[in-house]
Amino acid sequence: MRSVFIVVVAGIFAVGCSESSPVQPESLSGSGSTAISIPDPGAGGRPLTATLKTENEVPTCTEPEPPARGTATVSINLGQGQVCWVIDVVNADLPFIGAHIHEAPPGSFGPVVVPFTPPDSSGHSEGCVTADVELLKDILKNPEKYYVNVHNETCPPGVARGQLTK
């Protein structure tokens, strides 16, 4: 009986993980949070995350209260030279005009190194793009040197930002 239970649980786990990985955004504000899933980057994708906050932006964003909050999950597949992402943002004025990975440590701003599709009117964006493999290796080796942020018309330099972490 125990071996049947293990096989059933393993089967459920395999089916649940075959298409995407659910992620709970960290305290986005409001009464609850929504589950998000990462597009399947294929074999070998390694996940990184970022907690997006208005107060992390450089230069400072002056968007009206409450401050924007969000999550970004990035999956890097070196074998395919591919970056996949899921971004969810709340409490930000619409429309969003950009979303990217930038290279810079906390407290500094830096150049865009991987462009993403901006979030839609619900604050959600997901997709996959190809990128230079050497850049992807550096992002995986030193995620703290890179950040994800989203831009809107109220704060064109960025409305919510978070450093990447393993």
Backbone as a ProteinNet text record, in pm:
[ID]
protein_1_A
[PRIMARY]
MRSVFIVVVAGIFAVGCSESSPVQPESLSGSGSTAISIPDPGAGGRPLTATLKTENEVPTCTEPEPPARGTATVSINLGQGQVCWVIDVVNADLPFIGAHIHEAPPGSFGPVVVPFTPPDSSGHSEGCVTADVELLKDILKNPEKYYVNVHNETCPPGVARGQLTK
[TERTIARY]
82.7	0	87.8	195	284.7	348.9	392	455.8	356	228.2	126.2	109.6	105.5	93.3	210	332.6	451.2	444.5	403.2	391.9	286.9	172.3	67.1	115	177.4	227.6	334.3	425.3	528.5	466.9	364.3	295.3	228.5	162.9	98.7	203.9	314.6	421.9	479.4	503.6	559.5	465.8	338.3	241.3	235.8	232.1	224.8	347.9	464.8	587.5	622.9	550.6	589.4	563.2	466.1	434.8	484.9	482.9	528	549.3	612.3	637.1	558.4	466	392.6	481.7	462.5	539.3	441.7	455.6	371.4	444.2	390.5	454.5	461.7	569.5	589.1	501.2	414.2	331.8	319.9	240.1	225.5	147.9	72.1	-16.6	-159.1	-247.9	-387.2	-420.4	-536.3	-585.1	-526.8	-466.1	-414.5	-310.9	-263	-167.2	-209.3	-150.7	-190	-74.9	-105.6	-2	35.8	164.4	211.1	288.1	312.4	389.8	490.5	600	709.7	688.7	701.7	696.8	807.5	780	877.2	996.4	1116	1231.4	1302.7	1250.3	1317.2	1413.6	1483.6	1573.7	1686.2	1718.4	1833.9	1810.5	1688.4	1662.7	1690.3	1760	1789	1716.6	1634.7	1553.3	1627.3	1592.7	1634.1	1508.8	1506.9	1388.9	1428.2	1329.1	1347.4	1215.5	1222.5	1106.3	1109.1	1007.4	1003.9	935.3	1002.3	948.1	981.6	888.9	912.8	1034	1047	1154.9	1294.5	1304.7	1434.6	1483.1	1396.8	1431.2	1537.8	1626.1	1728.5	1724	1692.4	1654.7	1519.1	1489.9	1367.6	1244.4	1146.9	1018.8	925.8	853.4	761.6	616.4	590.4	452.3	370.3	242.5	156.4	145.7	114.9	94.7	-25.2	-37.6	62.7	175.1	292	403.2	377.4	433.2	419.8	493.9	439.9	498.5	488.2	580.8	571	676.2	671	767.7	813.6	936.8	990.3	1060.1	1027.9	1098	1158.3	1288.4	1363.2	1425.3	1411.7	1472.6	1571.9	1696.5	1803.1	1843.2	1840.4	1879.4	2002.8	2119.8	2244.5	2252.3	2206.1	2212.6	2135.3	2027.5	1946.7	1974.4	2059.4	2085.4	1956.6	1875.1	1740.4	1711.9	1636	1586.5	1435	1370	1224.6	1190.3	1075.8	1039.2	889.9	856.8	719.8	731.3	658.9	656.8	511.5	486.8	355.3	376.2	305	318.1	178.8	165	39.7	69.7	-34.3	-26.6	58.1	62.2	137.7	42.7	63.8	-15.6	9.1	-95.4	-84.8	-66.1	-12	37.8	184.6	225.2	365.7	430.8	552.7	621.2	751.7	791	913.4	931.7	1014.2	1054.8	1186.4	1282.9	1416.3	1494	1605	1714.4	1817.9	1864.9	1970.5	2092.3	2209.1	2331	2369.8	2359.7	2404.8	2375.8	2460.9	2437.5	2326.4	2280.6	2179.1	2226	2131.8	2163.6	2219.6	2241.1	2293.3	2200.3	2206.5	2132.3	2231.7	2186.3	2275.9	2202.3	2276.9	2219.4	2129.2	2035.3	1951.7	2040.5	2030.2	2105.9	2014.5	1891	1793.3	1656.4	1599.4	1466.6	1356.1	1249.2	1130.4	1011.3	902.8	777.3	720.5	678	620.9	494.7	463.7	339.1	217.2	112.3	-13.4	-93.2	-219.1	-300.7	-330.6	-308.5	-326.5	-198	-87.7	41	121.5	80.9	145	221.9	338.2	417	489	496.8	575.4	619.2	728.1	778.8	919.9	981	1117.9	1188.4	1317	1400.4	1536.9	1607.8	1745.2	1838.5	1953.1	2051.7	2190.3	2291.6	2429.9	2461.5	2519	2546.2	2645.7	2745.6	2842	2772.9	2680.6	2602.7	2520.4	2454.8	2372	2455.6	2576.7	2667	2699.2	2725	2757.2	2636.7	2517.7	2397.3	2380.7	2401	2388.2	2496.6	2617.2	2728.9	2717.2	2667.2	2662.1	2525.1	2418.5	2285.2	2267.1	2338.6	2324.7	2372.4	2446.5	2492.2	2387.5	2273.1	2168.8	2035	1951.7	1818.6	1713.9	1592.5	1475.8	1398.2	1352.1	1258.5	1157.7	1047.6	941.4	924.7	884.5	872	728.7	679.5	550	563.5	454.6	461.6	482.3	435.1	453.3	598.9	665.6	807	884	915.3	985	1117.7	1197.5	1320.3	1293.7	1174.6	1138.2	1043.1	940.3	839.8	855.8	920.8	942.7	1068	1155.3	1284.9	1318.6	1392.6	1444.5	1570	1670.4	1792.2	1761	1827.8	1810.4	1879.9	1818.5	1876	1853.2	1937.5	1924.2	1812.1
-117.9	0	125.2	123.5	239.1	267.1	165.7	188.5	245.8	208.1	264	413.5	448.8	588	670.5	618.5	689.4	709.2	607.7	618	722	721.6	818.4	960.1	982.3	1115	1158.9	1069.8	1103.2	1138.2	1067.3	1096.1	1232.1	1265	1396.2	1505.5	1485.8	1584.9	1603.2	1495.6	1503.3	1576.1	1548.7	1617	1764.6	1796.6	1935.8	2015.4	1951	2023	2019.4	1942.4	1927.5	2051.3	2135.2	2250.8	2381.2	2396.7	2521.2	2501.3	2599.7	2596.4	2708.2	2674.9	2783.2	2859.3	2989.5	3075.4	3167.5	3185.9	3279.6	3411.3	3520.3	3649.6	3685.9	3751.5	3792.1	3912.8	3901.3	4009.1	4129.5	4116.4	4222.9	4341.6	4326.6	4423.2	4390.6	4438.9	4403.3	4280.3	4223.1	4113	3977.9	3963.4	3831.9	3843.2	3728.2	3727.2	3621.1	3628.2	3539	3446.6	3323.1	3231.2	3265.9	3253	3274.8	3151.7	3136.2	3022.6	3066.3	2995	3026.1	2951.7	3020.8	2948	2843.3	2727.9	2619.9	2658.4	2677.7	2716.3	2597.3	2479.1	2360.3	2306.5	2201	2135.7	2229.3	2230.9	2303.3	2445.1	2494.5	2631.4	2644.8	2752.7	2777.8	2903.7	2895.1	3009.5	3110.3	3236.9	3346.9	3427	3498.7	3576.5	3718.9	3806.2	3943.7	3990.6	4058.8	4122.9	4269	4309.5	4443.3	4541	4654.3	4757.7	4895.3	4988	5124.8	5185.7	5163.6	5226.9	5177.7	5070.7	5022.2	5097.8	5179.2	5245.8	5353.1	5361.8	5465.5	5515.9	5643.4	5745.6	5714.9	5785	5763.2	5789	5700.1	5714.8	5794.8	5887.4	5970.6	5936.4	5812.6	5771.6	5782.9	5821.4	5833.3	5702.7	5715.5	5599.1	5519.5	5391.4	5307.7	5272.2	5239	5205	5074.3	5068	4946.9	4831.4	4712.4	4588.4	4482.8	4387	4280.2	4174.1	4078	3969.7	3948.6	3904.9	3862.9	3729.8	3634.5	3507	3490.1	3468	3456.8	3318	3249.8	3117.8	3125.4	3089.2	3099.1	2960	2940.7	2814.5	2840.7	2805.1	2829.6	2750.6	2625.7	2540.8	2598.8	2667.7	2727.9	2876.9	2934.8	3077.8	3156.4	3111.3	3164.3	3210.6	3320.5	3372.3	3372.3	3309.6	3315	3389.8	3457.3	3538.5	3538.2	3567	3597.6	3716.7	3821.7	3941.9	3971.7	4002.6	4048.6	4170.5	4279.2	4405.6	4457.2	4510.8	4573.6	4714.3	4795.6	4932	5025.7	5005	5094.4	5154.4	5281.8	5347	5280	5276.8	5222.5	5337.9	5313.7	5186.6	5164.4	5036.9	5002.5	5026.1	5075.5	5106.2	5028.8	4950.7	4873.3	4776.6	4676	4578.7	4519.5	4504.8	4463.4	4400.6	4335.8	4309	4416.2	4483.5	4583.7	4531.5	4582.8	4547.6	4662.6	4641.8	4737.8	4679.7	4712.7	4667.7	4750.6	4709.4	4788.3	4932.8	5026.8	5166.9	5238.2	5165.2	5223.1	5186.1	5262.5	5223.3	5185.9	5104.8	5057.9	5029.4	4986.6	4965.2	4841.5	4845	4728.9	4623.2	4498.4	4389.2	4282.5	4271	4177.9	4246.5	4275.5	4337.5	4233.8	4271.9	4188.7	4263.7	4194.1	4256.4	4325.6	4452.2	4519.5	4449.2	4462	4404.7	4464.3	4384.3	4429.3	4507.3	4536.9	4618.7	4549.4	4417.9	4347.4	4346.4	4398.3	4398	4272.2	4191.2	4061	4062.9	4000.1	3978.8	3845.7	3774.6	3651.5	3624.6	3552.8	3517.9	3465.6	3449.4	3401.2	3477.8	3506.6	3570.4	3503.3	3516.1	3466.7	3579.1	3539.9	3637	3575.1	3659.1	3615.8	3518.7	3404.2	3300.7	3349	3426.9	3477.7	3570.1	3654	3739.1	3653.2	3550.8	3463.2	3392.1	3350.5	3287.9	3386	3511.9	3610.6	3639.1	3645.3	3666.7	3552.4	3429	3314.9	3315.7	3354.6	3355.5	3471.2	3586.8	3708	3774.7	3706.6	3765.6	3898.3	3918	4041.5	4165.1	4146.1	4257.2	4297.5	4231	4255.2	4278.1	4358.1	4381.9	4380.2	4349.3	4356	4479.1	4555.3	4661.7	4680.8	4744.9	4777.3	4928.9	4980.8	5124	5156.3	5272	5320	5467	5527.8	5667.1	5762.5	5726.3	5810.8	5812.2	5698.1	5685.2	5617.5	5692.3	5630.3	5563.3	5614.3	5543.1	5409.7	5393.5	5268.2	5290.9	5205	5216.9	5109.6	4998	4890.5	4812.9	4787.2	4725.5	4623.5	4520	4421.4	4356.5	4339.3	4269.5	4121.3	4056.8	3913.7	3837	3728	3640	3496	3407.2	3263.9	3206.2
0	0	0	80.4	87.9	-47.5	-121.5	-251.1	-351.6	-344.3	-432.3	-401.9	-274	-232.9	-287.5	-275	-322.8	-473.6	-547.1	-692.6	-731	-662.1	-691.6	-663	-546.7	-512.2	-612.2	-648.5	-745.8	-880.5	-920.7	-1046.6	-1044.7	-934.7	-921.6	-926.1	-855.6	-855	-995.1	-1066.4	-1201.1	-1295.9	-1289.1	-1375.1	-1339.3	-1211.7	-1168	-1204.9	-1216.3	-1247.3	-1395.5	-1474.2	-1613	-1695.9	-1657.9	-1739.8	-1680.9	-1551.3	-1490.4	-1341.8	-1281.9	-1138.6	-1071.8	-982	-917.1	-820.1	-815.8	-727.1	-657.4	-528.7	-454	-443.3	-495.3	-477.4	-329.6	-291.2	-152.3	-123.3	-30.7	23.3	-69	-171.5	-269	-216.1	-116	-50.6	-88.8	-11.8	-33.1	46.4	18.1	100	63	-53.5	-88.6	-197.5	-242.6	-351.3	-451	-568.7	-676.2	-711.1	-745.2	-789.4	-932.1	-962.7	-1098.6	-1141.7	-1270.5	-1316.3	-1421.2	-1426	-1516	-1647.6	-1762.2	-1888.5	-1890.8	-1947.8	-1950.6	-2038.1	-1979.3	-2057.7	-2120.1	-2102.5	-2152.7	-2048.7	-2083.4	-1989.2	-1948.5	-1821.2	-1772.8	-1726.9	-1726.4	-1680.8	-1532	-1491.9	-1351.1	-1307.4	-1200.9	-1160.6	-1071.9	-1092.2	-1006.9	-976.7	-864.8	-830.2	-790.6	-794.5	-747.4	-688.7	-575.9	-515.6	-559	-633.4	-691.3	-597	-569.9	-481.5	-537.8	-522.1	-566.8	-496.6	-366	-291.3	-328.4	-408.5	-455.5	-578.9	-638.3	-764	-746.1	-846.4	-855.6	-999.5	-1022.8	-926.4	-862.8	-754.7	-678.5	-764.4	-753.8	-822.3	-732.1	-790	-711.8	-741.2	-782	-809.7	-681.3	-693.9	-574.8	-496.9	-367.3	-279.1	-326.8	-298.7	-231.7	-328.8	-276.6	-365.2	-440.3	-560	-641.3	-575.1	-593.3	-543	-651.9	-649.6	-747.7	-728	-816.6	-819.1	-962.3	-974.5	-1103.9	-1081	-1164	-1163.7	-1301.9	-1303.8	-1427.6	-1430.4	-1543	-1558.4	-1673.4	-1644.7	-1744.7	-1790.6	-1921.3	-1981.7	-2067.4	-2014.6	-2087	-2216.7	-2215.4	-2334.5	-2452.1	-2424.3	-2530.3	-2545.2	-2458.6	-2462.7	-2445	-2349.3	-2335.4	-2192.7	-2183.1	-2056.1	-2064.6	-1967.5	-1958	-1830	-1829.5	-1714	-1690.1	-1566.7	-1525.8	-1432.5	-1462.8	-1378.9	-1344.3	-1218.1	-1173.3	-1084.9	-1116.3	-1043.8	-1008.8	-887.7	-844.2	-793	-780.3	-726.3	-810.8	-941.2	-1029.5	-1132.6	-1162.2	-1265.6	-1400.4	-1481.3	-1617.2	-1714.6	-1829.9	-1881.3	-1843.4	-1848.2	-1834.7	-1971	-1968.2	-2094.1	-2111.4	-2011.6	-2024	-1909.7	-1932.7	-1831	-1880	-1788.1	-1830.4	-1715.8	-1753.9	-1660.6	-1690.4	-1584.2	-1593.8	-1518.7	-1553.1	-1480.2	-1388.4	-1259.2	-1158	-1019.7	-922.3	-784.8	-719.4	-601.3	-529.9	-510.9	-525.1	-504.5	-625.9	-735	-859	-973.3	-1080.5	-1199.5	-1307.5	-1402.3	-1506	-1634.3	-1734.9	-1867.2	-1873.3	-1967.1	-1996	-2060.9	-2011.1	-2072.4	-2131.7	-2081.6	-2137.2	-2135.4	-2253.1	-2257	-2243.9	-2172.8	-2158.4	-2218.5	-2237.1	-2276.1	-2152.1	-2163.5	-2046.2	-1996.7	-1868.7	-1818.4	-1888.6	-1895.8	-1954.6	-1850.9	-1882.6	-1792.2	-1659.1	-1652.3	-1525.4	-1442.5	-1499.6	-1430.3	-1454.5	-1551.4	-1576.6	-1708.6	-1707.3	-1828.7	-1816.2	-1926	-1929.2	-2070.6	-2083.3	-2215.1	-2206.2	-2322.5	-2332.5	-2444.5	-2423.8	-2525.6	-2525	-2635.7	-2640.1	-2595.4	-2542.4	-2495.6	-2507.2	-2501.6	-2509.1	-2395.1	-2427.7	-2327.4	-2222.1	-2261.4	-2162.9	-2062.6	-2110.4	-2020.7	-1925.7	-1978.3	-1894.4	-1788.8	-1825.6	-1727.8	-1615.1	-1650.3	-1548	-1458.3	-1517.1	-1436.2	-1336.3	-1381.2	-1290	-1182.8	-1219.2	-1124.7	-1025	-1071.3	-989	-997	-957	-975	-901.6	-790.9	-713.2	-789.8	-898.8	-982.8	-1087.3	-1085.8	-1186.2	-1117.4	-1179	-1125.2	-1235.3	-1194.2	-1282.9	-1240.7	-1340.3	-1306.2	-1417.4	-1380.5	-1475.3	-1475.1	-1589	-1610.3	-1649.9	-1605.3	-1651.8	-1689.3	-1736.9	-1779.1	-1661.6	-1542.3	-1424.3	-1380	-1386.7	-1348	-1461.8	-1567.9	-1681.7	-1645.9	-1547.4	-1512.3	-1442	-1385.2	-1320.1	-1205.2	-1198.2	-1092.7	-985.1	-1018.1	-919.7	-961	-863.3	-890.9	-784.2	-825.1	-731.2	-784.5	-698.7	-736.2	-752.6	-845.5	-865	-752.1	-712	-610.3	-652.1	-598.9	-627.7	-547.1
[MASK]
++++++++++++++++++++++++++++++++++++++++++++++++++++++++++++++++++++++++++++++++++++++++++++++++++++++++++++++++++++++++++++++++++++++++++++++++++++++++++++++++++++++

